[in-house]
Amino acid sequence: MVNFTPLSQHIVEVAMQSKQIDTIVRGGTVVTPAGIAVQDIALSNGKIVDLGEAITSSAPSELDARGLLVLPGGVDTHCHIEQMSGAGLMNADTFRTATRSAAMGGTTTTVSFAAQHAGQKMRQVVNDYATLAEKGAVIDHAFHMIVADTGNGNLTEDIPALIAEGHRSIKIFTTYAKVRQDDKSILDILALARDAGAMVCFHAENDGLIGHMTEKLLAEGRTAPKYHAESHPRAAEIEAIDRMCRFAEFTGARIMIFHVSTREGAEIVRQARARGVMVQAETCPHYLFMTVDILERDNPARFMCSPPQRSPDDQEALWDAIADGTIELVTSDHAPYRLDASGKFAHGEDAPFNQIANGMPGLETRLPLMFSAMVSEGRMGVEAFAQLTATAPARAFGLDSKGAIAKGLDADLAIWDPEVSHTYGPNDLHDNTGYNPFEGTTIKGMPRHVFSRGEMLVRDRRLVTEAPRGRWLSMSAR
């Protein structure tokens, strides 16, 4: 007698074979959009294929996550990697060094900047930058297009075509002579972005106020790094954020205000959102955990950034804005420059503040600092942490396969030990900057294991691979 396998059973068996499980993460406390639960997670072909209380299948690789928190890999949508500044200075990190550092800090997706300079075609800028990423990126990535030149067919040809191909984020500077756009150009870009389905992100500071104060301070002989903060008065941020929100309101474009640092800046965004303006906002750990007096410390150049750090009152206002949803993202604004002639001191160790490169490393410290404050110290909790540092940035920029733990999404997981404490040292990061601006800060909670598309990158706080395995991500229209 011949036994026939029913066709329906055969189909099920074929489907099971095509979805053979590669890895199971067992028994962790998993944070998903639906809530928190102790679950197993099955990974196959780089995707999450199952979540459940007890997955009965076995896999070639299994990880015991009992007692650990399983969170979506972080999404950092504001980082400068292997980028030439407007002043012609290359930052310290390659894609390899930056993204390995990101992985060690629990981040599995970056959005960095394809930076155009005057006279360049945006198509060539993006192609060249993509080549650098392909050669070095350990994790998945997308790009913002920094627009410094709207002529030469850039606004009429290159940028619309690139948006259609999935590069749906544009960055504009309202300050810095070599890259800033005037109001007319900004409005032109906003109208293009509105019609093409792109986001426009702003470094929003008033150029005239900065220029006025810089000239005044230098004339008075106040040239030390600590005067950098006075050269970027809070009024510069307040005026520019308000103007960009008004421009967004006028054009109907979607915008993102980068690195909000002041109480007034957050309030402008809050009021604009109440009027129906399509504006989102981010802030960064250095505004939440540092104040302006840090520029009084030894070697203050290491803490210089723009906008500068502000007051304790501003910090509380930023936390309030995070709590009520006015500020939806916390990003690193990773901008690494070494403390030598290749970076901060390209114009000499005694250079005036306006000739010292601005920026600090932050890819590796962003998530631990926020976890310690939000989860370990109970400021907002683990679900809010995941939303702020992974889900919201992924959604804001149309990274549909990232930012959450759910079936069908990429298997990007950061598995945290909530009990481990760590005090940062002077140079204990995995980037190429050579210093840690949060030296001496003690945090509680660190990522122990990190997966990117189902591949373990970090095991027991040790980097497993630095292979250039990262993929470019297309941004979907919003």
VENFEN-V308153 format. One record per pair of residues at least 12 apart in sequence whose C-alpha atoms are under 6 Angstrom apart, sorted by the first residue. I is the first residue (numbers start at 0). J is the second residue. D is the distance in Angstrom with one decimal. If there is no record, write none. Layout:
BEGIN
i/j/d
I/J/D
I/J/D
END
This chain:
BEGIN
i/j/d
20/42/5.8
20/43/4.8
20/58/5.6
21/42/5.7
21/43/5.0
21/58/5.5
21/59/6.0
22/41/5.9
22/42/5.1
22/58/5.4
22/60/4.7
22/61/5.5
23/40/5.5
23/41/4.5
23/61/4.8
24/39/5.6
24/40/5.1
24/61/5.8
24/62/4.8
25/39/4.4
25/63/5.1
25/64/5.5
26/38/5.3
26/39/5.4
26/64/5.4
26/65/4.7
27/64/4.4
27/65/4.8
27/67/5.4
27/68/5.8
27/69/5.9
28/68/4.8
28/69/5.8
29/69/4.6
30/70/5.5
31/404/5.2
38/51/5.2
38/52/4.5
39/51/5.4
39/52/5.9
39/53/6.0
45/409/5.9
45/410/5.5
45/452/4.0
45/453/4.4
46/407/5.9
46/408/5.7
46/409/4.4
46/410/4.6
47/406/5.0
47/407/5.5
47/408/5.8
47/410/5.1
48/406/5.2
49/406/5.9
67/415/5.6
67/416/5.2
68/414/5.6
68/415/5.0
69/414/4.5
70/412/5.8
70/413/5.2
71/402/5.8
71/403/5.1
71/404/5.6
71/412/4.8
71/413/5.9
72/105/5.9
72/106/5.3
72/107/5.1
72/411/5.0
72/412/4.6
72/413/4.9
73/105/5.9
73/106/3.9
73/107/5.6
73/388/5.7
73/389/4.7
74/106/5.9
74/108/4.8
74/109/5.9
74/389/4.6
75/109/4.9
75/330/5.4
76/109/5.7
76/110/4.4
77/110/5.9
77/111/6.0
77/330/5.7
77/332/5.0
78/111/4.8
78/332/4.8
78/333/4.5
79/111/5.3
79/112/6.0
79/333/5.6
79/334/5.2
80/92/5.8
81/93/4.7
85/177/5.9
90/335/5.6
90/336/5.3
91/335/5.4
91/336/5.1
91/431/5.8
91/432/5.7
92/431/5.4
94/132/5.9
94/135/4.9
94/136/4.9
95/135/4.5
95/136/5.2
96/430/4.9
97/430/5.3
98/136/5.9
98/137/5.5
100/363/5.3
100/429/4.6
100/430/5.2
101/362/5.0
101/363/5.0
104/363/4.2
105/413/5.4
105/446/5.8
107/138/5.6
108/139/5.0
108/140/5.4
109/140/4.8
110/140/5.5
110/141/4.7
110/142/5.1
111/142/5.1
112/142/5.4
112/143/4.9
112/144/6.0
113/125/5.6
113/128/5.9
113/144/5.1
114/145/4.7
115/145/5.6
115/146/5.7
115/147/5.7
116/147/5.5
117/147/5.9
117/148/5.2
121/157/6.0
122/157/5.6
134/467/5.9
135/467/4.7
136/467/4.9
136/469/5.1
137/465/5.9
137/466/5.8
137/467/4.7
137/468/5.2
137/469/4.8
138/469/4.1
139/469/4.3
139/470/4.6
139/471/5.9
140/471/5.1
140/472/5.8
141/471/5.5
141/472/5.1
143/168/4.9
143/169/5.4
144/169/4.7
144/170/5.8
145/169/5.9
145/170/4.6
147/178/4.7
165/473/4.5
165/474/4.9
167/197/4.5
167/474/5.8
168/197/5.6
168/198/4.9
168/199/5.9
169/199/4.8
169/200/5.9
170/199/5.7
170/200/4.6
170/201/5.8
171/201/5.0
172/201/5.9
172/202/4.9
173/203/5.6
173/204/6.0
174/206/4.5
189/252/5.8
193/252/4.6
196/476/5.5
198/253/5.3
198/254/5.5
199/254/4.7
200/254/5.5
200/255/4.5
200/256/5.8
201/256/5.1
201/257/5.7
202/257/5.7
203/236/5.9
203/239/5.0
203/240/5.5
204/235/4.8
204/236/4.4
204/239/5.0
205/235/4.5
205/239/5.3
208/235/5.8
209/230/5.6
209/231/5.3
212/230/5.0
213/230/5.0
222/351/4.7
222/352/5.7
223/351/5.8
223/352/5.7
224/300/6.0
224/352/4.6
225/294/4.9
227/352/5.7
228/307/5.4
237/264/5.2
248/276/5.3
253/277/4.9
253/278/6.0
254/278/4.9
255/278/5.6
255/279/4.7
255/280/5.4
256/280/4.7
257/281/5.4
258/281/5.5
258/282/4.3
258/283/5.9
259/282/5.0
260/286/6.0
261/313/5.2
262/313/4.9
262/316/5.2
269/325/5.5
280/326/4.9
281/326/5.3
281/328/4.6
281/329/5.4
282/329/5.1
283/329/5.2
283/330/5.2
283/331/5.5
286/308/5.4
287/314/5.3
290/308/5.1
290/309/5.1
290/310/5.3
291/308/4.7
291/309/4.9
303/357/5.3
303/358/6.0
304/357/4.6
304/358/4.5
328/387/5.1
328/392/6.0
329/388/5.9
331/361/5.0
331/362/5.7
331/365/5.7
333/360/4.8
333/361/4.7
333/362/5.7
334/358/4.6
334/359/5.0
334/360/5.6
335/358/6.0
335/359/5.0
335/360/4.8
335/432/5.6
336/432/5.9
337/432/4.9
343/355/5.3
343/356/4.9
367/445/5.8
371/442/5.5
371/443/5.1
371/444/6.0
389/402/4.5
390/402/4.1
390/403/5.6
397/474/4.6
397/475/4.5
398/474/5.4
409/452/5.3
410/452/4.4
410/453/4.8
411/450/5.2
411/451/4.5
411/452/5.3
412/449/5.7
412/450/5.0
413/449/4.6
414/446/5.5
414/447/5.8
414/448/5.1
415/445/5.5
415/446/4.0
415/447/5.4
416/444/5.6
416/445/5.6
417/444/4.1
418/444/5.6
419/443/5.8
419/444/5.2
420/442/5.6
420/443/4.3
421/441/5.5
421/442/5.5
422/439/5.9
422/440/5.5
422/441/4.1
423/438/4.8
423/439/5.3
423/440/5.6
424/438/4.9
425/438/5.1
447/459/5.0
447/460/5.0
END
